[in-house]
């Protein structure tokens, strides 16, 4: 084997030294990445609001959604957790007169608010007209989306009565006309995986007084 040149000897020495320095550094980096990140202590805050006419107060993690407050703390499980991403409408509740996706809204944002859930609209013995219409017209199948559908439908009629502009015509100056297209548009945020949309429309038109005998 020919003797190493001075250049080759220097390159070999540098490589050996570099490996000796890099190995501990790599080991430390790998150890740091593998170490579990310590969990942050939750930030708690007291929230007080009116739910179905009853005042409730709870200390909750500030990351708690209104949906989880209703289901896990107030034990009102009629409001359903569907997609948990604000896309299906199963969690719809009425807050200060307006419908919202409760899975996308933090509980602490609604301090002092008035919240109405499906339990607050009516009871099996004394149903809200919209609940009774859903029963009459078979506006449900599996029933999972039904609480959100009903809360949304009640709010739709209130929106129209309040003159909230039409989304169908695009004319913000026009008073909303509660026809089938308007109802479909306003209810489009509530999905029914069973496909009971025609019956849901019948129920809403029945309560609104716009359903004709021809559509019966």
Buried (B, 14 or more C-beta within 10 A) or exposed (E): EEEEEEEEEEEEEEEEEEEEEEEEEEEEEEEEEEEEEEEEEEEEBEBEBBBBEEEBEBEBBEEBBBBBBBBBBBEBBBBBBBEBEBEBBBBBBBBEEEBBBBBBBBBBEBEEBBBBBBBBBBEEEEBBBBBBBBBEBEBBBEEBBBBBBBBBBBBBBBBBEEEBBBBBBEEEEEEBEBEBEBBBBBBEBBBBEBEBBEBBBBBBBBBBEBBEEEEE
